[in-house]
């Protein structure tokens, strides 16, 4: 049972990391879109 618990903990941590990375990618995308809008306004 302990092995299973360890595995669940590992997977939970990996999922947390993936969610953090996903958020970062979404933030990056939002920033790129904002930059593009600013650039378009300047053009």
Secondary structure, 3 states (H helix, E strand, C coil): CHHHHHHHHHHHHHHHHHHHHHHHHHHHHHHHHHHHHHHHHHC
